[in-house]
Amino acid sequence: MKEGPDIAHIAALIGDPARANMLTALMSGKALTVSELAEEAGVTIQTASSHLSKLDAGGLLRPRKQGRHKYFALASDEVAHVLEGLMGLAAGSGYLRKRTGPRDAELRQARVCYNHLAGDMGTQMFDSMIAQGHLTLDGEELVLTETGTAFVADFEIDIDGLLRARAPVCRECLDWSERRSHLAGSLGRAFLSRFEELSWAKRDQKTRVIAFSQNGAKAFNALFPAS
């Protein structure tokens, strides 16, 4: 038997509908309690605890304790990257949830994908930065150029701090609704934080929707013009 990564084990962990719903809920980047995740999955707290133990043992979650409560978050950007890719694959293959809600259009417009901007506005930002020469693809690696470094610094993001950290600065993430790339990595998170600091955008705490104000959307479009 050939040795290699056991993708069947990870696929089985993600493939259970209740566990898939829990993982999707954690794509907001927010840590959630067992009861919150049980509600997301539509199962009892006891069943949710069993599922979460399996996901934790499989390296997909990072549990944290604060006071009497235990919270769960995705283990890493890598897990979020895989989940977003699976969403894109499912959407491209026609496997869409049959129920749609009133916020679906807003989710497709702008949403949180593990603390970075996704949806139509996320892909617009990515495409614009490529078109302006701020980002470039070197093979499969996404690179921030010299002009991009200056652009980020001008936007008052601490790029030196990002470059010193161990986390990848730029990552290409396949957007499930747009089926094109948006910007992930520490720079993607920094941009979303900056939009919030400037009051351009605000997260809906109950969903993954990001709502841009009228002025915020105007400023965003000026900074990242659509091609």
N, C-alpha and C positions, 0 to 999 in steps of 0.2 A: 504493500500500500504506500502511495506517495504521501510524503509529509507536507504540510502547509497550513495556513490559517484555516480554522474551522468556521467557515462562513455560515454553515448550516445551523450552528448553535446560536449565533447572533441573530440570524434571520428568524429562527423559531421564537426567540425572546421578543423581537419586534412584531412578529406576525400575529400574535394573539390580539384580537380586537380591543379588549379592555386595556392591555398594556400599550397598544398603539395609541389609544386615546389619551392615556396618561402622558406618554412621551410627547405627543402633539401639544398638550396643554403646557408642558414645560418649555416649549419652543419660545415662549414669551421672555425667557431668561429669568423669570421670577421663581423663587423657591416656593413650593406649595406643601401643605400638610397632607397627612394620610386621608383625612376626611374630605379635604378639597379635591384630592385626586380620585377618591372613591366616587364623588359626585360627578366628576368629569367622565369617569368610565362607566357610570351607571351600575355600580356593584356595591356590595356591603363593605364596611370598613375592614372586616376580617379578611374578605377576599382580596381587597386592595392591598392589605399588608402582605399577603402571600405573594401577590404579583410584584410588589415593590422589592421584596427580599430577593426574588429571582433576578430582577433588573439590576439591583445593587451588586449581587454576586457575579453577574455577567459584566460588570464594569461600565454599565451605561448610566448609572446614577451616582450622585454624590450626596449622601445624607448629612444633615447638620442638625445639631441640637441647640435650642435657645430656650432657656427656662424649662418649662414642662413640655414644650412642643418639639416635635421632630419634623424637620423640613427636608424636602427632597428637591434637588436640582439636577439638570443634565451634568454628566461627569466632565464634559469638555466641549470645546468648539467642534471637535472632530465628530462627536455624536450628533450635534445639531446639523453639521454639514451633510452627514449621511442621511438623516431624516428628511432634510429639505430636498436632497437628491431623489429620495424614494417618492416624495410627494410629486416631484416633477415627472418621474417615470410613470407613476400611477395616473396622473392627469393626461400625459401624452398617450397612454394606452387606453384611455376612456374609462378608467376606474375612478369615478367621482362619486362622492356621497350623494345619495338620492335626495336628501333633505337640504334645502338651501334656506338661509335666514335673511332677514332684512339687512344684515350688516355684511353680506357677502361682497357686494360691490365696493364697500369701504375697505374690506380686507384686501381686495385685489388692487385697490388704489395705493394704499400705504399701510403697512403692518410691521410689527416687530418680528424679526427672525433671530432669536437668541441675542437680543440686545443690539442688533443692527437693522437698518432700514431695508425692507423688502417690498415687493409689489411693483406697480407701474413706476412709482417715483424712485424706488430703489434701482430699477434697471435703467431709468433715465439718468440718474446720477452716475452710474457705472459707465454707460455709453458715452456720456458727455465728457467724463474724465479721460476716457480713451481717446475721443475725438480731439480734445484739447492738448493731448500729449502728456497729461499728468500721470497716466498709468499706461503701461505697455505689457504685452504678453511676450515673455521670453520662453518659448516652448510652451510648457504647461504652467510655468511660474509667472505670477502676476507681480510686476515690479513698479514701485513708485519712482518716477523719474526725478531729475534735478528740478525741473519746473514744477512738478507735482509736490516736491518737498517744500518749495517756496510758497506754492498755492495753499498748502495745508497750514504752514506757519502763519501766513497772512490772515487765515481764518481763525487764528488764535488757538490752534490745537498744538499741544506740546509734543511735536514730532520727535524731538530728541529723546524725550522720556519713552515714547513708544518704541523707538529704535533700540534703546538700551534694554528693554524688557525681553524676556525669553519668548513671549507669545508671537506668532506670525503677525506682521503688520498688515499685509494685504493678502486676502484670500478671495478667490472667485467662488461664488456660491450659486448654484442653479436655482432660479426662482420658480417655484412650482406653478404659480398662476401665469406668469409671463413666459415661462420656458426659455428665459434668457438669463444672463448672469447679473447678480448684484454684488456689491462690495461687502465682504465679511472681514474677519480678522480684527485686530485691535484698532485699526484705522476706521473701519466701518462702525465700531462701537463708539469711537470718539466723535465721529460726525453726528451720530444720532444724539449723543449727549449734548453736543454743541447746539444742535437745533432746538433742543429743549431749554438749554440755558438762555438762548436768545428769544424764547417764547414763540418760535416759529411753529413748533409742533408740540402736541401733548398726547401722551398715551392714555387710552381708555383702560383703566385698571381692571375692568371685568372681561375685556376681550384683548385681542392682539392688535386692534385698530390703532393707527396713529392719525390723529386729526391735525391737519395744517390749518392755521388761521389764513385769512385772505391775504394779509400782508406777508405772512410766512411763506405761502405758496408763491407769491410774486417774487420774493427775494430768492427763494430756492430756484425758480425757473431762470432768474437772471444769472445766478451762480453756475447752474447746470443746465444750460439751454438744450432743449430737445433738438436732435439732429433732423 
